[in-house]
Amino acid sequence: HNGGDGGEGGGAPAGQGLGIVGHFAGIMLRADLVDRTEPGLGDAGPASEIAFVAQQDIERLLGERAEELGVDVRRGVELTGFDADERAVTVQSGQGAVRAGWLVGCDGGRST
């Protein structure tokens, strides 16, 4: 939620004037990353809180935030198995085993 309704008596949407159009997973999205020439972007009307952002921009933003948080992101690694217990996850891949607090699979909507 952007904090303002944009209607009568309402305040301006949060981030207006700051070049921010919203957030994804708590990461603020800069207005300069939104392709405003995208057909249909404004069709939802002035109250819409939806903005289309290219996948490569989302990946870059998420990658930058993960790096800030000290996350070890490994791309192009094939997972061959994993075991989880109450404390952590042990991941097996062609590169060996890794034990971590979390395992996040971001292999896309068409993964197998």
Backbone atoms as SQL, in Angstrom:
CREATE TABLE atoms (id INTEGER PRIMARY KEY, chain TEXT, resi INTEGER, resn TEXT, atom TEXT, x REAL, y REAL, z REAL);
INSERT INTO atoms VALUES
  (1, 'A', 1, 'HIS', 'N', 0.848, -1.178, 0.000),
  (2, 'A', 1, 'HIS', 'CA', 0.000, 0.000, 0.000),
  (3, 'A', 1, 'HIS', 'C', 0.879, 1.221, 0.000),
  (4, 'A', 2, 'ASN', 'N', 0.509, 2.236, -0.768),
  (5, 'A', 2, 'ASN', 'CA', 1.390, 3.384, -0.906),
  (6, 'A', 2, 'ASN', 'C', 1.129, 4.484, 0.108),
  (7, 'A', 3, 'GLY', 'N', 0.162, 4.346, 0.979),
  (8, 'A', 3, 'GLY', 'CA', -0.048, 5.313, 2.038),
  (9, 'A', 3, 'GLY', 'C', -0.953, 6.469, 1.675),
  (10, 'A', 4, 'GLY', 'N', -1.323, 6.665, 0.432),
  (11, 'A', 4, 'GLY', 'CA', -2.212, 7.743, 0.037),
  (12, 'A', 4, 'GLY', 'C', -3.209, 7.238, -0.966),
  (13, 'A', 5, 'ASP', 'N', -4.432, 7.792, -0.922),
  (14, 'A', 5, 'ASP', 'CA', -5.427, 7.300, -1.866),
  (15, 'A', 5, 'ASP', 'C', -5.459, 8.116, -3.145),
  (16, 'A', 6, 'GLY', 'N', -4.780, 9.263, -3.145),
  (17, 'A', 6, 'GLY', 'CA', -4.717, 10.072, -4.351),
  (18, 'A', 6, 'GLY', 'C', -6.030, 10.745, -4.688),
  (19, 'A', 7, 'GLY', 'N', -7.074, 10.559, -3.883),
  (20, 'A', 7, 'GLY', 'CA', -8.377, 11.145, -4.153),
  (21, 'A', 7, 'GLY', 'C', -8.587, 12.393, -3.331),
  (22, 'A', 8, 'GLU', 'N', -9.852, 12.821, -3.254),
  (23, 'A', 8, 'GLU', 'CA', -10.183, 14.013, -2.501),
  (24, 'A', 8, 'GLU', 'C', -9.769, 13.856, -1.052),
  (25, 'A', 9, 'GLY', 'N', -9.105, 14.858, -0.541),
  (26, 'A', 9, 'GLY', 'CA', -8.715, 14.849, 0.855),
  (27, 'A', 9, 'GLY', 'C', -7.564, 13.905, 1.149),
  (28, 'A', 10, 'GLY', 'N', -7.149, 13.123, 0.173),
  (29, 'A', 10, 'GLY', 'CA', -6.058, 12.179, 0.401),
  (30, 'A', 10, 'GLY', 'C', -4.724, 12.813, 0.096),
  (31, 'A', 11, 'GLY', 'N', -3.699, 12.265, 0.650),
  (32, 'A', 11, 'GLY', 'CA', -2.363, 12.754, 0.382),
  (33, 'A', 11, 'GLY', 'C', -1.845, 12.210, -0.923),
  (34, 'A', 12, 'ALA', 'N', -0.707, 12.712, -1.310),
  (35, 'A', 12, 'ALA', 'CA', -0.053, 12.190, -2.505),
  (36, 'A', 12, 'ALA', 'C', 0.473, 10.804, -2.205),
  (37, 'A', 13, 'PRO', 'N', 0.525, 9.964, -3.218),
  (38, 'A', 13, 'PRO', 'CA', 1.074, 8.622, -3.005),
  (39, 'A', 13, 'PRO', 'C', 2.481, 8.692, -2.433),
  (40, 'A', 14, 'ALA', 'N', 2.799, 7.759, -1.566),
  (41, 'A', 14, 'ALA', 'CA', 4.122, 7.716, -0.959),
  (42, 'A', 14, 'ALA', 'C', 5.180, 7.654, -2.040),
  (43, 'A', 15, 'GLY', 'N', 6.224, 8.436, -1.874),
  (44, 'A', 15, 'GLY', 'CA', 7.316, 8.419, -2.827),
  (45, 'A', 15, 'GLY', 'C', 7.154, 9.407, -3.964),
  (46, 'A', 16, 'GLN', 'N', 5.965, 10.037, -4.089),
  (47, 'A', 16, 'GLN', 'CA', 5.771, 10.990, -5.171),
  (48, 'A', 16, 'GLN', 'C', 6.763, 12.128, -4.989),
  (49, 'A', 17, 'GLY', 'N', 7.424, 12.508, -6.051),
  (50, 'A', 17, 'GLY', 'CA', 8.436, 13.541, -5.964),
  (51, 'A', 17, 'GLY', 'C', 9.802, 12.976, -5.616),
  (52, 'A', 18, 'LEU', 'N', 9.852, 11.745, -5.143),
  (53, 'A', 18, 'LEU', 'CA', 11.116, 11.105, -4.812),
  (54, 'A', 18, 'LEU', 'C', 11.583, 10.204, -5.937),
  (55, 'A', 19, 'GLY', 'N', 10.757, 10.066, -6.995),
  (56, 'A', 19, 'GLY', 'CA', 11.115, 9.197, -8.095),
  (57, 'A', 19, 'GLY', 'C', 10.910, 7.735, -7.779),
  (58, 'A', 20, 'ILE', 'N', 10.035, 7.440, -6.827),
  (59, 'A', 20, 'ILE', 'CA', 9.773, 6.055, -6.430),
  (60, 'A', 20, 'ILE', 'C', 8.347, 5.709, -6.818),
  (61, 'A', 21, 'VAL', 'N', 8.148, 4.558, -7.468),
  (62, 'A', 21, 'VAL', 'CA', 6.817, 4.175, -7.918),
  (63, 'A', 21, 'VAL', 'C', 6.187, 3.082, -7.079),
  (64, 'A', 22, 'GLY', 'N', 6.904, 2.472, -6.203),
  (65, 'A', 22, 'GLY', 'CA', 6.363, 1.397, -5.383),
  (66, 'A', 22, 'GLY', 'C', 7.477, 0.545, -4.839),
  (67, 'A', 23, 'HIS', 'N', 7.127, -0.667, -4.424),
  (68, 'A', 23, 'HIS', 'CA', 8.166, -1.551, -3.913),
  (69, 'A', 23, 'HIS', 'C', 7.877, -2.983, -4.309),
  (70, 'A', 24, 'PHE', 'N', 8.917, -3.793, -4.307),
  (71, 'A', 24, 'PHE', 'CA', 8.830, -5.222, -4.573),
  (72, 'A', 24, 'PHE', 'C', 9.616, -5.891, -3.471),
  (73, 'A', 25, 'ALA', 'N', 8.940, -6.706, -2.664),
  (74, 'A', 25, 'ALA', 'CA', 9.592, -7.396, -1.548),
  (75, 'A', 25, 'ALA', 'C', 10.273, -6.402, -0.615),
  (76, 'A', 26, 'GLY', 'N', 9.674, -5.232, -0.454),
  (77, 'A', 26, 'GLY', 'CA', 10.232, -4.233, 0.450),
  (78, 'A', 26, 'GLY', 'C', 11.368, -3.427, -0.145),
  (79, 'A', 27, 'ILE', 'N', 11.697, -3.663, -1.406),
  (80, 'A', 27, 'ILE', 'CA', 12.756, -2.918, -2.077),
  (81, 'A', 27, 'ILE', 'C', 12.088, -1.831, -2.902),
  (82, 'A', 28, 'MET', 'N', 12.422, -0.582, -2.627),
  (83, 'A', 28, 'MET', 'CA', 11.808, 0.523, -3.347),
  (84, 'A', 28, 'MET', 'C', 12.240, 0.496, -4.806),
  (85, 'A', 29, 'LEU', 'N', 11.282, 0.707, -5.715),
  (86, 'A', 29, 'LEU', 'CA', 11.560, 0.730, -7.146),
  (87, 'A', 29, 'LEU', 'C', 11.666, 2.175, -7.611),
  (88, 'A', 30, 'ARG', 'N', 12.741, 2.478, -8.287),
  (89, 'A', 30, 'ARG', 'CA', 12.950, 3.833, -8.785),
  (90, 'A', 30, 'ARG', 'C', 12.103, 4.063, -10.035),
  (91, 'A', 31, 'ALA', 'N', 11.561, 5.264, -10.144),
  (92, 'A', 31, 'ALA', 'CA', 10.707, 5.602, -11.277),
  (93, 'A', 31, 'ALA', 'C', 11.459, 5.531, -12.600),
  (94, 'A', 32, 'ASP', 'N', 12.767, 5.791, -12.591),
  (95, 'A', 32, 'ASP', 'CA', 13.513, 5.768, -13.846),
  (96, 'A', 32, 'ASP', 'C', 13.696, 4.355, -14.394),
  (97, 'A', 33, 'LEU', 'N', 13.330, 3.324, -13.611),
  (98, 'A', 33, 'LEU', 'CA', 13.408, 1.950, -14.094),
  (99, 'A', 33, 'LEU', 'C', 12.104, 1.483, -14.731),
  (100, 'A', 34, 'VAL', 'N', 11.061, 2.299, -14.643),
  (101, 'A', 34, 'VAL', 'CA', 9.759, 1.935, -15.202),
  (102, 'A', 34, 'VAL', 'C', 9.680, 2.418, -16.639),
  (103, 'A', 35, 'ASP', 'N', 9.354, 1.515, -17.545),
  (104, 'A', 35, 'ASP', 'CA', 9.196, 1.856, -18.955),
  (105, 'A', 35, 'ASP', 'C', 7.794, 2.419, -19.148),
  (106, 'A', 36, 'ARG', 'N', 7.674, 3.728, -19.115),
  (107, 'A', 36, 'ARG', 'CA', 6.361, 4.376, -19.212),
  (108, 'A', 36, 'ARG', 'C', 5.800, 4.324, -20.632),
  (109, 'A', 37, 'THR', 'N', 6.585, 3.849, -21.601),
  (110, 'A', 37, 'THR', 'CA', 6.081, 3.686, -22.964),
  (111, 'A', 37, 'THR', 'C', 5.425, 2.328, -23.142),
  (112, 'A', 38, 'GLU', 'N', 5.455, 1.496, -22.115),
  (113, 'A', 38, 'GLU', 'CA', 4.851, 0.157, -22.168),
  (114, 'A', 38, 'GLU', 'C', 3.365, 0.286, -22.494),
  (115, 'A', 39, 'PRO', 'N', 2.897, -0.341, -23.592),
  (116, 'A', 39, 'PRO', 'CA', 1.474, -0.263, -23.933),
  (117, 'A', 39, 'PRO', 'C', 0.607, -0.767, -22.778),
  (118, 'A', 40, 'GLY', 'N', -0.415, -0.006, -22.447),
  (119, 'A', 40, 'GLY', 'CA', -1.346, -0.427, -21.406),
  (120, 'A', 40, 'GLY', 'C', -0.915, -0.085, -19.994),
  (121, 'A', 41, 'LEU', 'N', 0.245, 0.543, -19.820),
  (122, 'A', 41, 'LEU', 'CA', 0.730, 0.834, -18.474),
  (123, 'A', 41, 'LEU', 'C', -0.261, 1.688, -17.689),
  (124, 'A', 42, 'GLY', 'N', -0.862, 2.679, -18.325),
  (125, 'A', 42, 'GLY', 'CA', -1.785, 3.555, -17.623),
  (126, 'A', 42, 'GLY', 'C', -3.244, 3.179, -17.766),
  (127, 'A', 43, 'ASP', 'N', -3.544, 2.057, -18.427),
  (128, 'A', 43, 'ASP', 'CA', -4.930, 1.675, -18.678),
  (129, 'A', 43, 'ASP', 'C', -5.718, 1.373, -17.409),
  (130, 'A', 44, 'ALA', 'N', -5.052, 1.007, -16.341),
  (131, 'A', 44, 'ALA', 'CA', -5.757, 0.633, -15.117),
  (132, 'A', 44, 'ALA', 'C', -6.352, 1.843, -14.415),
  (133, 'A', 45, 'GLY', 'N', -5.959, 3.054, -14.798),
  (134, 'A', 45, 'GLY', 'CA', -6.510, 4.251, -14.195),
  (135, 'A', 45, 'GLY', 'C', -5.557, 4.869, -13.195),
  (136, 'A', 46, 'PRO', 'N', -5.884, 6.069, -12.741),
  (137, 'A', 46, 'PRO', 'CA', -4.968, 6.804, -11.866),
  (138, 'A', 46, 'PRO', 'C', -4.799, 6.190, -10.477),
  (139, 'A', 47, 'ALA', 'N', -5.729, 5.340, -10.050),
  (140, 'A', 47, 'ALA', 'CA', -5.622, 4.765, -8.706),
  (141, 'A', 47, 'ALA', 'C', -4.755, 3.508, -8.684),
  (142, 'A', 48, 'SER', 'N', -4.303, 3.083, -9.843),
  (143, 'A', 48, 'SER', 'CA', -3.529, 1.845, -9.920),
  (144, 'A', 48, 'SER', 'C', -2.189, 1.980, -9.221),
  (145, 'A', 49, 'GLU', 'N', -1.810, 0.947, -8.496),
  (146, 'A', 49, 'GLU', 'CA', -0.500, 0.906, -7.856),
  (147, 'A', 49, 'GLU', 'C', 0.403, -0.078, -8.590),
  (148, 'A', 50, 'ILE', 'N', 0.050, -0.425, -9.811),
  (149, 'A', 50, 'ILE', 'CA', 0.811, -1.410, -10.572),
  (150, 'A', 50, 'ILE', 'C', 1.772, -0.689, -11.506),
  (151, 'A', 51, 'ALA', 'N', 2.998, -1.153, -11.541),
  (152, 'A', 51, 'ALA', 'CA', 3.985, -0.652, -12.487),
  (153, 'A', 51, 'ALA', 'C', 4.725, -1.849, -13.053),
  (154, 'A', 52, 'PHE', 'N', 4.910, -1.857, -14.357),
  (155, 'A', 52, 'PHE', 'CA', 5.621, -2.956, -14.994),
  (156, 'A', 52, 'PHE', 'C', 7.107, -2.637, -15.009),
  (157, 'A', 53, 'VAL', 'N', 7.892, -3.563, -14.511),
  (158, 'A', 53, 'VAL', 'CA', 9.339, -3.399, -14.472),
  (159, 'A', 53, 'VAL', 'C', 9.941, -4.631, -15.135),
  (160, 'A', 54, 'ALA', 'N', 10.898, -4.422, -16.002),
  (161, 'A', 54, 'ALA', 'CA', 11.517, -5.525, -16.734),
  (162, 'A', 54, 'ALA', 'C', 12.159, -6.526, -15.774),
  (163, 'A', 55, 'GLN', 'N', 12.102, -7.797, -16.152),
  (164, 'A', 55, 'GLN', 'CA', 12.651, -8.861, -15.303),
  (165, 'A', 55, 'GLN', 'C', 14.122, -8.616, -14.978),
  (166, 'A', 56, 'GLN', 'N', 14.913, -8.177, -15.951),
  (167, 'A', 56, 'GLN', 'CA', 16.331, -7.964, -15.671),
  (168, 'A', 56, 'GLN', 'C', 16.536, -6.867, -14.633),
  (169, 'A', 57, 'ASP', 'N', 15.641, -5.872, -14.592),
  (170, 'A', 57, 'ASP', 'CA', 15.746, -4.824, -13.579),
  (171, 'A', 57, 'ASP', 'C', 15.385, -5.366, -12.201),
  (172, 'A', 58, 'ILE', 'N', 14.334, -6.198, -12.125),
  (173, 'A', 58, 'ILE', 'CA', 13.958, -6.818, -10.849),
  (174, 'A', 58, 'ILE', 'C', 15.085, -7.714, -10.357),
  (175, 'A', 59, 'GLU', 'N', 15.653, -8.523, -11.263),
  (176, 'A', 59, 'GLU', 'CA', 16.757, -9.403, -10.869),
  (177, 'A', 59, 'GLU', 'C', 17.940, -8.599, -10.347),
  (178, 'A', 60, 'ARG', 'N', 18.247, -7.492, -11.017),
  (179, 'A', 60, 'ARG', 'CA', 19.359, -6.646, -10.580),
  (180, 'A', 60, 'ARG', 'C', 19.075, -6.055, -9.203),
  (181, 'A', 61, 'LEU', 'N', 17.856, -5.535, -9.011),
  (182, 'A', 61, 'LEU', 'CA', 17.492, -4.953, -7.718),
  (183, 'A', 61, 'LEU', 'C', 17.550, -5.990, -6.599),
  (184, 'A', 62, 'LEU', 'N', 16.989, -7.166, -6.856),
  (185, 'A', 62, 'LEU', 'CA', 17.013, -8.220, -5.841),
  (186, 'A', 62, 'LEU', 'C', 18.440, -8.684, -5.569),
  (187, 'A', 63, 'GLY', 'N', 19.250, -8.781, -6.624),
  (188, 'A', 63, 'GLY', 'CA', 20.648, -9.177, -6.453),
  (189, 'A', 63, 'GLY', 'C', 21.431, -8.170, -5.634),
  (190, 'A', 64, 'GLU', 'N', 21.210, -6.877, -5.903),
  (191, 'A', 64, 'GLU', 'CA', 21.889, -5.832, -5.135),
  (192, 'A', 64, 'GLU', 'C', 21.482, -5.884, -3.667),
  (193, 'A', 65, 'ARG', 'N', 20.188, -6.077, -3.420),
  (194, 'A', 65, 'ARG', 'CA', 19.711, -6.134, -2.030),
  (195, 'A', 65, 'ARG', 'C', 20.255, -7.372, -1.327),
  (196, 'A', 66, 'ALA', 'N', 20.271, -8.501, -2.013),
  (197, 'A', 66, 'ALA', 'CA', 20.818, -9.723, -1.423),
  (198, 'A', 66, 'ALA', 'C', 22.284, -9.525, -1.054),
  (199, 'A', 67, 'GLU', 'N', 23.033, -8.873, -1.941),
  (200, 'A', 67, 'GLU', 'CA', 24.450, -8.602, -1.666),
  (201, 'A', 67, 'GLU', 'C', 24.600, -7.713, -0.436),
  (202, 'A', 68, 'GLU', 'N', 23.758, -6.665, -0.333),
  (203, 'A', 68, 'GLU', 'CA', 23.787, -5.782, 0.842),
  (204, 'A', 68, 'GLU', 'C', 23.568, -6.560, 2.131),
  (205, 'A', 69, 'LEU', 'N', 22.728, -7.598, 2.055),
  (206, 'A', 69, 'LEU', 'CA', 22.403, -8.401, 3.233),
  (207, 'A', 69, 'LEU', 'C', 23.406, -9.527, 3.472),
  (208, 'A', 70, 'GLY', 'N', 24.411, -9.639, 2.605),
  (209, 'A', 70, 'GLY', 'CA', 25.421, -10.673, 2.772),
  (210, 'A', 70, 'GLY', 'C', 25.008, -12.048, 2.285),
  (211, 'A', 71, 'VAL', 'N', 24.006, -12.100, 1.413),
  (212, 'A', 71, 'VAL', 'CA', 23.519, -13.373, 0.888),
  (213, 'A', 71, 'VAL', 'C', 24.488, -13.900, -0.171),
  (214, 'A', 72, 'ASP', 'N', 24.787, -15.185, -0.105),
  (215, 'A', 72, 'ASP', 'CA', 25.637, -15.853, -1.092),
  (216, 'A', 72, 'ASP', 'C', 24.739, -16.373, -2.211),
  (217, 'A', 73, 'VAL', 'N', 24.641, -15.617, -3.313),
  (218, 'A', 73, 'VAL', 'CA', 23.797, -15.992, -4.441),
  (219, 'A', 73, 'VAL', 'C', 24.647, -16.777, -5.429),
  (220, 'A', 74, 'ARG', 'N', 24.168, -17.946, -5.793),
  (221, 'A', 74, 'ARG', 'CA', 24.887, -18.793, -6.755),
  (222, 'A', 74, 'ARG', 'C', 23.996, -19.020, -7.963),
  (223, 'A', 75, 'ARG', 'N', 24.434, -18.516, -9.095),
  (224, 'A', 75, 'ARG', 'CA', 23.663, -18.645, -10.338),
  (225, 'A', 75, 'ARG', 'C', 24.222, -19.784, -11.176),
  (226, 'A', 76, 'GLY', 'N', 23.348, -20.422, -11.928),
  (227, 'A', 76, 'GLY', 'CA', 23.770, -21.465, -12.839),
  (228, 'A', 76, 'GLY', 'C', 24.205, -22.748, -12.161),
  (229, 'A', 77, 'VAL', 'N', 23.762, -22.963, -10.930),
  (230, 'A', 77, 'VAL', 'CA', 24.129, -24.165, -10.180),
  (231, 'A', 77, 'VAL', 'C', 22.949, -25.129, -10.206),
  (232, 'A', 78, 'GLU', 'N', 23.202, -26.354, -10.632),
  (233, 'A', 78, 'GLU', 'CA', 22.144, -27.359, -10.663),
  (234, 'A', 78, 'GLU', 'C', 22.052, -28.047, -9.309),
  (235, 'A', 79, 'LEU', 'N', 20.897, -27.949, -8.703),
  (236, 'A', 79, 'LEU', 'CA', 20.627, -28.610, -7.426),
  (237, 'A', 79, 'LEU', 'C', 20.393, -30.094, -7.683),
  (238, 'A', 80, 'THR', 'N', 21.134, -30.948, -6.978),
  (239, 'A', 80, 'THR', 'CA', 20.934, -32.390, -7.146),
  (240, 'A', 80, 'THR', 'C', 20.210, -33.004, -5.958),
  (241, 'A', 81, 'GLY', 'N', 20.102, -32.260, -4.867),
  (242, 'A', 81, 'GLY', 'CA', 19.374, -32.741, -3.701),
  (243, 'A', 81, 'GLY', 'C', 19.560, -31.810, -2.524),
  (244, 'A', 82, 'PHE', 'N', 18.707, -31.988, -1.510),
  (245, 'A', 82, 'PHE', 'CA', 18.878, -31.219, -0.281),
  (246, 'A', 82, 'PHE', 'C', 18.245, -31.971, 0.874),
  (247, 'A', 83, 'ASP', 'N', 18.750, -31.691, 2.064),
  (248, 'A', 83, 'ASP', 'CA', 18.220, -32.239, 3.310),
  (249, 'A', 83, 'ASP', 'C', 18.050, -31.088, 4.275),
  (250, 'A', 84, 'ALA', 'N', 16.899, -31.039, 4.931),
  (251, 'A', 84, 'ALA', 'CA', 16.636, -29.969, 5.884),
  (252, 'A', 84, 'ALA', 'C', 16.396, -30.547, 7.264),
  (253, 'A', 85, 'ASP', 'N', 16.855, -29.825, 8.269),
  (254, 'A', 85, 'ASP', 'CA', 16.524, -30.156, 9.649),
  (255, 'A', 85, 'ASP', 'C', 16.010, -28.885, 10.306),
  (256, 'A', 86, 'GLU', 'N', 15.828, -28.905, 11.609),
  (257, 'A', 86, 'GLU', 'CA', 15.236, -27.750, 12.295),
  (258, 'A', 86, 'GLU', 'C', 16.150, -26.527, 12.310),
  (259, 'A', 87, 'ARG', 'N', 17.437, -26.698, 12.001),
  (260, 'A', 87, 'ARG', 'CA', 18.383, -25.578, 12.075),
  (261, 'A', 87, 'ARG', 'C', 18.826, -25.034, 10.721),
  (262, 'A', 88, 'ALA', 'N', 18.906, -25.893, 9.707),
  (263, 'A', 88, 'ALA', 'CA', 19.480, -25.448, 8.435),
  (264, 'A', 88, 'ALA', 'C', 19.140, -26.425, 7.314),
  (265, 'A', 89, 'VAL', 'N', 19.656, -26.110, 6.140),
  (266, 'A', 89, 'VAL', 'CA', 19.471, -26.930, 4.948),
  (267, 'A', 89, 'VAL', 'C', 20.851, -27.272, 4.390),
  (268, 'A', 90, 'THR', 'N', 21.045, -28.532, 4.037),
  (269, 'A', 90, 'THR', 'CA', 22.265, -28.941, 3.345),
  (270, 'A', 90, 'THR', 'C', 21.897, -29.192, 1.892),
  (271, 'A', 91, 'VAL', 'N', 22.560, -28.476, 1.004),
  (272, 'A', 91, 'VAL', 'CA', 22.268, -28.527, -0.424),
  (273, 'A', 91, 'VAL', 'C', 23.379, -29.284, -1.139),
  (274, 'A', 92, 'GLN', 'N', 22.989, -30.219, -1.999),
  (275, 'A', 92, 'GLN', 'CA', 23.961, -30.936, -2.818),
  (276, 'A', 92, 'GLN', 'C', 23.856, -30.447, -4.263),
  (277, 'A', 93, 'SER', 'N', 25.016, -30.224, -4.863),
  (278, 'A', 93, 'SER', 'CA', 25.079, -29.834, -6.268),
  (279, 'A', 93, 'SER', 'C', 26.324, -30.463, -6.872),
  (280, 'A', 94, 'GLY', 'N', 26.523, -30.240, -8.154),
  (281, 'A', 94, 'GLY', 'CA', 27.719, -30.721, -8.816),
  (282, 'A', 94, 'GLY', 'C', 28.985, -30.080, -8.275),
  (283, 'A', 95, 'GLN', 'N', 28.830, -28.986, -7.533),
  (284, 'A', 95, 'GLN', 'CA', 29.965, -28.269, -6.951),
  (285, 'A', 95, 'GLN', 'C', 30.254, -28.710, -5.522),
  (286, 'A', 96, 'GLY', 'N', 29.478, -29.653, -5.000),
  (287, 'A', 96, 'GLY', 'CA', 29.676, -30.108, -3.631),
  (288, 'A', 96, 'GLY', 'C', 28.476, -29.794, -2.761),
  (289, 'A', 97, 'ALA', 'N', 28.684, -29.862, -1.447),
  (290, 'A', 97, 'ALA', 'CA', 27.601, -29.616, -0.489),
  (291, 'A', 97, 'ALA', 'C', 27.801, -28.269, 0.205),
  (292, 'A', 98, 'VAL', 'N', 26.686, -27.610, 0.488),
  (293, 'A', 98, 'VAL', 'CA', 26.689, -26.335, 1.205),
  (294, 'A', 98, 'VAL', 'C', 25.611, -26.410, 2.267),
  (295, 'A', 99, 'ARG', 'N', 25.926, -25.943, 3.473),
  (296, 'A', 99, 'ARG', 'CA', 24.942, -25.887, 4.553),
  (297, 'A', 99, 'ARG', 'C', 24.612, -24.420, 4.806),
  (298, 'A', 100, 'ALA', 'N', 23.324, -24.118, 4.861),
  (299, 'A', 100, 'ALA', 'CA', 22.889, -22.730, 5.023),
  (300, 'A', 100, 'ALA', 'C', 21.583, -22.677, 5.799),
  (301, 'A', 101, 'GLY', 'N', 21.262, -21.499, 6.280),
  (302, 'A', 101, 'GLY', 'CA', 20.025, -21.294, 7.015),
  (303, 'A', 101, 'GLY', 'C', 18.796, -21.343, 6.126),
  (304, 'A', 102, 'TRP', 'N', 18.958, -20.970, 4.867),
  (305, 'A', 102, 'TRP', 'CA', 17.834, -20.900, 3.935),
  (306, 'A', 102, 'TRP', 'C', 18.246, -21.439, 2.574),
  (307, 'A', 103, 'LEU', 'N', 17.295, -21.989, 1.861),
  (308, 'A', 103, 'LEU', 'CA', 17.451, -22.377, 0.462),
  (309, 'A', 103, 'LEU', 'C', 16.305, -21.726, -0.295),
  (310, 'A', 104, 'VAL', 'N', 16.640, -20.918, -1.292),
  (311, 'A', 104, 'VAL', 'CA', 15.628, -20.254, -2.108),
  (312, 'A', 104, 'VAL', 'C', 15.865, -20.659, -3.552),
  (313, 'A', 105, 'GLY', 'N', 14.865, -21.262, -4.171),
  (314, 'A', 105, 'GLY', 'CA', 14.958, -21.644, -5.577),
  (315, 'A', 105, 'GLY', 'C', 14.289, -20.599, -6.439),
  (316, 'A', 106, 'CYS', 'N', 15.030, -19.978, -7.310),
  (317, 'A', 106, 'CYS', 'CA', 14.506, -18.930, -8.196),
  (318, 'A', 106, 'CYS', 'C', 14.820, -19.305, -9.633),
  (319, 'A', 107, 'ASP', 'N', 14.303, -20.453, -10.025),
  (320, 'A', 107, 'ASP', 'CA', 14.658, -20.978, -11.336),
  (321, 'A', 107, 'ASP', 'C', 13.588, -20.737, -12.388),
  (322, 'A', 108, 'GLY', 'N', 12.613, -19.927, -12.093),
  (323, 'A', 108, 'GLY', 'CA', 11.646, -19.516, -13.096),
  (324, 'A', 108, 'GLY', 'C', 10.379, -20.339, -13.147),
  (325, 'A', 109, 'GLY', 'N', 9.405, -19.792, -13.834),
  (326, 'A', 109, 'GLY', 'CA', 8.095, -20.407, -13.930),
  (327, 'A', 109, 'GLY', 'C', 8.044, -21.643, -14.803),
  (328, 'A', 110, 'ARG', 'N', 9.049, -21.864, -15.612),
  (329, 'A', 110, 'ARG', 'CA', 9.071, -23.025, -16.505),
  (330, 'A', 110, 'ARG', 'C', 10.108, -24.055, -16.070),
  (331, 'A', 111, 'SER', 'N', 10.507, -24.016, -14.817),
  (332, 'A', 111, 'SER', 'CA', 11.527, -24.956, -14.343),
  (333, 'A', 111, 'SER', 'C', 10.953, -26.360, -14.243),
  (334, 'A', 112, 'THR', 'N', 11.839, -27.332, -14.180),
  (335, 'A', 112, 'THR', 'CA', 11.398, -28.724, -14.070),
  (336, 'A', 112, 'THR', 'C', 11.839, -29.316, -12.747);
